Amino acid sequence: MTIVTADMTMSLDGCIAGTDVSADNPAGTGAERLHDWIHSLASWRERQGLAGGEENRDSEIVREWFDATGPVVMGRTMYDTGEKHWGDNPPFRAPVFVLTHRPRPRLVKEGGTTFTFVTDGIHSALDQARKAAAGRNVDIAGGADTVQQYLRAGLIDELQLHVIPVLLGSGLRLFDHLGLQQRELEPVRVEGTSRATHLTYRLTGPLR
């Protein structure tokens, strides 16, 4: 059954990117440490078309998520900051639906990735992604504002968080701007390694 997920790496103080995010600095200033943990993993390297890498529990968790995930929804800022880096063969290998106010023709890339630019809101993007899912999960990839919009609308079923033992102090925080709505979370997995604490929560409804 298709579920809607958000899989994010974050600092212990809740940041998923540093400050001054731009096309030339997609992770933001000061956030390099957030993503170091994944770059040497065999599953991540395989997804980028690279050989080698470490086979360990972190790699298994990332591979499980890759295998379960199909279509992706992202915001225009994430697309703009990633477009140059992803190149002609992006790592998604699936349809990607980009939320935007600036229309653009659909792009077909190598490896099965397509980019469809959606101008009529988060529900339309999610509906299109569900139709393309073929039984796999839909991922709300980011950035922070896009994930927050889907959380406020109650449209995310599961959160998978990779918490890195670092305090950034400032940056883009995942759980800002959620309003007054309180949500119940059911723990699905809590597993720690030397690199990250991997947390999966099912969002079950309003706080009782």
Residue pairs with C-beta under 8 A, 6 or more apart in sequence:
1 135
2 70
2 130
2 133
2 135
2 136
2 137
2 138
3 137
3 138
3 157
3 158
4 126
4 137
4 138
4 139
4 140
4 150
4 155
4 156
4 157
4 158
5 65
5 69
5 137
5 138
5 139
5 140
5 156
5 157
5 158
5 159
5 160
6 139
6 140
6 141
6 142
6 147
6 150
6 151
6 156
6 158
6 159
6 160
7 65
7 69
7 139
7 141
7 160
7 161
7 162
8 16
8 142
8 147
8 159
8 160
8 161
8 162
8 174
9 16
9 34
9 35
9 37
9 38
9 161
9 162
9 164
9 196
10 16
10 34
10 161
10 162
10 163
10 164
10 174
11 31
11 34
11 163
11 164
11 166
11 167
11 168
11 171
12 163
12 164
12 165
12 166
12 167
13 167
13 168
13 169
13 173
14 173
14 174
14 175
15 31
15 34
15 168
15 170
15 171
15 172
15 173
15 174
16 34
16 142
16 143
16 144
16 171
16 172
16 173
16 174
17 26
17 27
17 28
17 31
17 34
17 143
17 144
17 171
17 172
18 27
18 28
18 29
18 30
18 31
18 34
18 168
18 170
18 171
18 172
19 28
19 29
19 30
19 170
19 171
20 28
20 29
21 27
21 28
21 77
21 81
21 143
21 172
22 81
23 80
23 81
23 83
23 84
26 81
26 82
26 85
27 34
27 35
28 171
28 172
30 168
30 169
30 170
30 171
31 168
31 171
33 164
33 166
34 164
34 166
34 168
37 58
37 162
37 164
37 195
37 196
38 44
38 58
38 62
38 162
39 45
40 53
40 54
41 53
41 54
41 56
41 58
41 59
41 62
42 52
42 53
42 54
42 55
42 59
43 53
43 59
43 60
43 62
43 63
43 66
44 53
44 59
44 62
45 51
45 52
45 53
46 53
46 63
47 66
47 91
47 93
48 91
49 89
49 91
53 59
56 193
57 191
57 193
58 193
58 195
58 196
58 198
61 191
61 198
65 160
68 136
68 137
69 94
69 136
69 137
69 138
69 139
70 94
70 95
70 132
70 133
70 134
70 135
70 136
70 137
70 138
71 94
71 95
71 96
71 97
71 128
71 129
71 130
71 132
71 133
71 136
71 138
71 139
72 92
72 94
72 95
72 96
72 97
72 129
72 138
72 139
72 140
72 141
73 96
73 97
73 98
73 99
73 122
73 125
73 126
73 129
73 138
73 139
73 140
73 141
73 146
73 150
74 96
74 97
74 98
74 99
74 140
74 141
74 142
74 143
74 146
75 98
75 99
75 100
75 142
75 143
75 145
75 146
76 98
76 99
76 100
76 101
76 102
76 117
77 143
77 145
78 141
78 142
78 143
78 146
79 96
79 98
79 100
79 115
82 90
86 109
88 109
88 110
89 109
89 110
89 111
89 113
90 96
90 109
90 111
90 113
91 113
92 112
92 113
93 111
93 112
93 113
94 112
94 113
94 132
94 136
95 113
95 114
95 116
95 128
95 129
95 132
96 113
96 114
96 115
96 116
97 116
97 118
97 125
97 126
97 128
97 129
98 115
98 116
98 117
98 118
98 125
99 118
99 121
99 122
99 125
99 146
100 117
100 118
100 119
101 119
102 117
102 119
103 117
103 119
104 117
105 117
106 114
106 115
106 116
106 117
107 114
107 115
108 114
109 115
116 128
118 124
118 125
118 128
122 146
122 149
122 150
122 153
122 155
123 153
123 155
126 138
126 150
126 155
129 138
130 138
140 146
140 147
140 150
140 155
140 156
143 172
144 172
144 173
144 174
144 176
145 177
147 156
147 174
148 174
148 175
148 176
148 177
148 178
150 156
151 178
151 183
151 203
152 178
152 179
152 181
154 181
154 183
154 203
156 203
157 202
157 203
158 188
158 200
158 201
158 202
158 203
159 185
159 199
159 200
159 201
159 203
160 198
160 199
160 200
161 198
161 199
161 200
161 201
162 196
162 197
162 198
162 199
163 196
163 197
163 198
163 199
164 195
164 196
165 196
165 197
181 206
182 206
182 207
183 203
183 204
183 205
183 206
183 207
184 203
184 204
184 205
184 206
184 207
184 208
185 201
185 202
185 203
185 204
186 201
186 202
186 203
186 204
187 199
187 200
187 201
188 200
188 201
188 202
189 198
189 199
189 200
190 197
190 198
190 199
190 200
191 197
191 198
192 198
